[in-house]
């Protein structure tokens, strides 16, 4: 099982700075998701910035979330 999200900070360029429970800090790019289904609503920067850590993953209002394994595997170390 991959590490889980401990903290998340939205950045200006639709990326997320994520701290995982193993101490790693990684950057996840949300831009590829912004043209897909419900994720298009995250183009609203005010909504995008309301992301919070939740149960080892992340959550936006409206129960919009991403798989914690995707967040870990598809992000880059910083």
PEGIWO-V318632 format. One record per backbone hydrogen bond with DSSP energy under -0.5 kcal/mol. NH is the residue of the N-H (numbers start at 0). CO is the residue of the C=O. Records with the same first field share a line. If there is no record, write none. Layout:
NH: CO ; CO
This chain:
4: 55
5: 18
6: 18
8: 16
10: 14
13: 10
15: 27
16: 8
17: 15 ; 25
18: 6
19: 17 ; 23
20: 3
22: 19
25: 17
26: 75
27: 15
29: 13 ; 27
30: 13
32: 29
33: 29 ; 30
35: 32
36: 34
38: 35
39: 36
40: 37
41: 38
42: 39
43: 40
44: 42
46: 43
47: 43
48: 44
49: 46
50: 47
51: 58
53: 56
56: 53
57: 65
58: 51
59: 63
62: 59
63: 59
64: 62
65: 57
70: 66
71: 67
72: 68
73: 69
74: 71
75: 26
77: 24
